[in-house]
């Protein structure tokens, strides 16, 4: 997909077909018009025809108990007449599931990609080292130093142990993980995850992939402390785990402040690893 140069970037192009979308600031993800995606899949220029196709497909999927339909939301998106109407939208993950229900030659590349990802995921489940190697190779291609990669992988291992504890102690994945993660981050850095991303001028990028060595270390310390405190308190569920999240984050915060006092430098940085635009220097000939 390529983006049109619109002010809000609310339209993207898929093989010549305009796809409306809307950015959810809270969840930090794009939601796309399902009907527009259907239009592209069935190669139908008429919006109303595609809408009727989607309505019938939606009814069939509901009868089959397909959960993808329940993951579709309605948000107000601008229509061709310039007005905003409630429209069925879905995030990328949900769309990839819905696409499998549409018999279309356009869907085949996506289906093949999904099958490939699924196969790789099964390999990684039986041999986690494959996932680690893939991540290491990715960071190396991005030009990260060996020291940075070691810090990133150490932090990920600590993160995994924390989420394993949450999973085993009645914390629901995704939304509740995000809530607890944000509490930890706010405590140690004095910034929410979103505020930290904004500081680094990130949008959909992974914040940890753009952290400095120090930021990675203090994030890891906060999450390690959180898990150990939670284990000691035997915390269960979201509400109980908010307490060790705050305490664990505070351990890292105290260490951060002590380091900043000694060095006179802030640990939290606005720096990122985004590609910088190249500046052309022209020679002036006399």
Secondary structure, 3 states (H helix, E strand, C coil): CEECCCCCCCEEEECCEEEEEEEECCCCEEEEEHHHHHHHHHCCCCHHHHHHHHHHHHHHHHHCCCHHHHCCEEEEEECCCCCEEEEEEECHHHHHHHHCCCCCHHHHHHHHHHHHHHHHHHHHHHCHHHHHHHHHHHHHHCCCCHHHHHHHHHHHHHHHHHHHHHHHCCCCCCHHHHHHHHHHHHHHHCCCHHHHHHHCCCCCCCHHHHCCHHHHHHHHHHHHHHHHHHHHHCCCHHHHHHHHHHHHHHHHHHHHHHHHHHHCCCCCCCCCCCCCCCCCCCCCCC
